[in-house]
Amino acid sequence: MKLDLDKKDLISLVKGTDPNLNVMEHPKISCCGNYRVQNSRWDWNQHVFEKYTDEEIYEIYKICKNSWGE
């Protein structure tokens, strides 16, 4: 399957895929959000992705997706 995603689509894809605990300290992940212990959830920074290229956003998505195993 081939999809044509724009930057807004890629950002939505990332925001729908929280990182596993084992990659939350990864430099490309930790600068994009933080883990809220009191809520037991990951919160993405709303505006951080605007400075990234489509390729960088997709790489962040792959790190998060792969952190949950195959």
Helices and strands as residue ranges (DSSP letters): H 7-15, G 21-23, H 27-30, E 33-36, E 41-44, G 48-51, H 54-66
